[in-house]
Amino acid sequence: MIFYFSGTGNTQWAAKTLAQVANEKLIAIADAPEGECHYTLAADERIGFCFPTHGWQPPAIVRRFISRLRLSSPHPALTTHYCFALTTCGDSIGQTMEMLNHDLRAIGLKTDSVYSLIMPESYVCLPFMYTDTPEKEAQKINTSRQQLQQIATEVKERQKGIVKTVKGAAPWLMTHVIGSYFNKRMVTDKKFTVDAEACVRCGKCEKVCPTGDVRLNADKLPEWQHNGSCTCCLACYHHCPKHAINYGSITRKRGQYYFRVEN
């Protein structure tokens, strides 16, 4: 059983690949019901968590899901099940996996192997953040495709003790200081706007929003609900065919990216 969250498609692609190779069921965290989430494991079932790194931490939606997760197993201890985690990222992840394991311990789990997979950059809401060039984007996808096949083999074989992550410089600082500020103060839908003249009312933004935060109003223009569900994954921004959606003014001249099936 593999639980995943994805915004622009990088993690969805990785999770689907792992699920196919390991023959495991795939469950979208964004579709989980409110309240406690109960799932029953088979005796030999793996447990996987796949998610993007948001500000050197697991996304809040993933952490909240784990706090609500209730797993039933034929074994007395959940740690009997092979457990792994994979996070997609633009570069480094800091102590994302340490934070994940802290959350997992509260429900009786711990990871046996962890991975980070560098994918094309999609966060463009800071002055120094841009999408990758087409050449770098293609290079990242080709490299990650090869790495993912090896990861899938290791997961299928239930290999333990593997740590293939890129923590980067000062991982504790990035996760617990900068990352904490980022996730508390900068994950918000309040800066999203739409250019009504450019918008073609296609509704794609509403369809791709993983949390249902984007809704079309009576004029078929997107509106953000400001209810705390937004993860700032930027799926609405990146999928807009007319670049009519922006985050403040900073993204007006930034590129767009989402993982396409043909990749």
C-alpha positions in Angstrom: 0.0 0.0 0.0 1.5 3.3 -1.2 0.2 6.6 0.1 1.1 9.6 -2.1 0.5 13.3 -2.5 1.4 15.1 -5.7 0.8 18.6 -7.1 2.5 19.0 -10.5 2.8 15.3 -11.2 6.4 14.5 -10.3 5.5 12.4 -7.3 2.4 10.8 -8.9 4.6 9.5 -11.7 7.2 8.1 -9.2 4.5 6.6 -7.0 2.7 4.9 -9.9 6.0 3.5 -11.1 6.8 2.0 -7.7 3.2 0.7 -7.3 3.4 -1.1 -10.7 6.8 -2.7 -10.1 6.0 -3.7 -6.5 2.4 -4.7 -7.3 1.1 -2.5 -4.5 -2.2 -0.5 -4.2 -1.9 3.3 -4.7 -3.8 5.6 -2.5 -4.0 9.4 -3.0 -3.6 11.3 0.3 -5.6 14.2 -1.0 -8.6 11.9 -1.5 -8.5 10.5 2.0 -11.7 11.1 4.2 -11.7 13.5 7.1 -11.1 12.2 10.5 -9.4 8.9 11.2 -8.3 7.0 8.0 -8.5 3.2 8.5 -6.8 0.8 6.1 -6.3 -3.0 6.5 -2.9 -4.5 5.4 -2.3 -7.9 4.0 0.3 -10.0 5.9 3.1 -9.3 3.4 2.0 -5.8 2.3 4.6 -3.0 2.0 3.8 0.4 3.3 5.1 3.4 1.3 4.9 7.2 1.5 5.6 9.3 -1.6 5.4 13.1 -1.5 7.2 16.3 -2.7 9.5 18.2 -0.3 7.9 21.5 0.6 10.4 23.9 2.2 12.7 21.1 3.3 9.8 19.4 5.1 7.0 16.9 4.3 3.9 18.9 3.1 1.5 19.7 5.9 -1.2 17.6 4.2 1.0 14.6 4.4 1.8 15.2 8.1 -1.9 15.7 9.0 -2.7 12.5 7.1 -0.2 10.4 9.0 -1.5 11.8 12.3 -5.0 10.4 11.3 -3.7 7.2 9.7 -4.8 3.9 11.4 -3.5 0.7 10.0 -4.7 -2.8 10.9 -2.3 -5.7 10.4 -2.3 -9.5 11.0 1.1 -8.9 12.8 1.3 -7.6 16.4 3.6 -4.8 15.3 3.4 -2.6 12.2 7.2 -2.6 12.0 6.9 -6.2 10.7 5.8 -4.6 7.4 8.5 -3.3 5.1 8.1 0.5 5.1 9.8 3.0 2.7 9.5 6.7 1.8 10.4 8.6 -1.4 10.3 12.4 -1.7 10.7 14.3 -4.9 12.5 17.6 -4.8 14.2 20.3 -6.9 17.5 19.8 -5.1 18.0 19.1 -1.4 15.6 17.9 1.3 17.3 18.8 4.6 15.9 16.7 7.4 12.7 15.9 5.7 13.0 12.1 6.3 13.9 12.6 9.9 10.7 14.7 10.4 8.7 12.0 8.5 10.0 9.3 10.8 9.2 11.4 13.9 5.6 11.5 12.7 5.6 7.8 11.8 6.8 6.8 15.3 3.6 8.2 16.7 1.6 5.5 14.8 4.0 2.7 15.4 5.9 2.8 12.1 9.5 3.6 10.9 11.0 3.6 7.5 13.3 0.8 6.4 14.7 2.7 3.4 14.4 6.3 2.3 15.0 8.0 -1.1 15.0 11.5 -2.6 14.5 11.9 -6.3 15.5 15.2 -7.9 12.9 16.3 -10.4 12.3 19.5 -12.5 11.8 22.6 -10.3 8.2 23.8 -10.0 8.3 26.3 -7.1 8.7 29.8 -8.5 7.3 32.0 -5.8 10.5 33.4 -4.5 12.8 35.9 -6.2 15.6 33.3 -6.8 13.3 30.4 -7.8 12.8 29.6 -11.5 11.7 26.6 -13.5 14.5 24.7 -15.1 15.6 25.2 -18.7 14.1 22.7 -21.2 17.5 21.0 -21.4 17.9 20.7 -17.6 14.4 19.6 -17.3 14.9 16.8 -19.7 18.2 15.8 -18.1 16.6 15.6 -14.6 13.8 13.4 -15.9 16.1 11.1 -17.8 18.3 10.7 -14.7 15.5 10.2 -12.3 13.9 7.6 -14.6 17.0 5.5 -14.3 17.2 6.0 -10.6 13.6 5.2 -10.1 14.0 1.8 -11.8 16.7 0.9 -9.3 14.6 2.3 -6.4 11.6 0.2 -7.6 13.8 -2.9 -7.6 15.0 -2.3 -4.1 11.4 -1.6 -2.9 10.2 -4.8 -4.6 12.9 -6.8 -2.9 12.2 -5.1 0.4 15.8 -4.0 0.8 16.5 -2.3 4.2 19.0 0.2 5.5 19.1 2.2 2.2 19.4 5.9 2.5 19.7 7.6 -0.9 18.9 11.2 -0.2 20.4 14.6 -0.8 20.3 16.5 2.4 22.3 19.5 1.2 24.2 22.0 3.4 23.0 22.7 7.0 20.1 20.3 6.8 18.9 21.0 10.4 18.8 24.7 9.8 17.0 24.4 6.4 14.3 22.1 7.9 13.8 23.5 11.4 14.4 27.2 10.9 14.0 28.2 7.3 11.6 25.4 6.5 9.5 26.0 9.6 9.1 29.7 8.7 8.3 28.8 5.1 5.6 26.3 5.9 4.0 28.4 8.6 4.1 31.8 6.8 4.4 31.3 3.1 2.0 28.4 2.3 -1.1 30.3 1.5 -3.6 30.8 -1.3 -4.1 34.5 -0.5 -1.7 35.7 -3.2 -3.2 33.8 -6.1 -4.8 36.0 -8.7 -6.3 35.4 -12.2 -6.2 37.7 -15.2 -9.8 37.7 -16.3 -9.0 38.9 -19.8 -6.5 36.1 -20.4 -8.5 33.3 -18.7 -10.4 31.1 -21.2 -12.7 29.6 -18.6 -11.4 26.0 -19.3 -11.7 24.9 -15.7 -8.4 23.1 -15.8 -7.2 24.8 -12.6 -10.2 23.5 -10.7 -9.6 20.0 -12.1 -5.9 19.7 -11.2 -6.1 21.2 -7.7 -5.4 18.2 -5.5 -7.2 19.6 -2.4 -10.3 21.2 -4.0 -9.2 24.7 -3.0 -9.8 26.1 -6.5 -13.5 26.6 -7.4 -15.0 28.3 -10.5 -17.4 31.1 -9.7 -20.5 32.1 -11.7 -18.3 33.7 -14.4 -16.2 30.5 -14.7 -13.2 32.3 -13.1 -11.1 30.5 -10.5 -11.5 31.4 -6.9 -9.4 30.2 -4.0 -11.3 29.2 -0.8 -8.9 30.6 1.8 -9.8 27.7 4.1 -6.3 26.4 4.9 -6.4 23.5 2.4 -4.0 25.0 -0.1 -0.5 23.4 -0.1 1.0 26.0 -2.6 1.8 23.1 -4.9 1.2 25.5 -7.8 -0.7 23.0 -9.9 -3.3 25.6 -10.8 -0.5 28.0 -11.9 1.5 25.5 -13.9 -1.4 23.9 -15.7 -3.0 27.1 -16.9 -2.8 27.1 -20.7 -2.8 30.9 -20.9 -0.6 31.7 -17.9 -3.6 33.6 -16.5 -3.0 32.5 -12.9 -0.2 34.1 -10.9 1.1 34.2 -7.3 1.3 37.9 -6.5 3.4 39.7 -9.2 6.5 37.6 -8.9 5.4 34.7 -11.2 4.2 36.8 -14.2 7.4 36.3 -16.1 8.2 32.9 -14.7 8.0 29.6 -16.6 5.5 26.8 -16.1 6.1 23.1 -15.6 4.1 19.9 -14.8 5.0 16.3 -15.5 3.6 15.2 -18.8 2.8 11.5 -19.6 5.0 11.7 -22.7 7.9 12.4 -20.5 
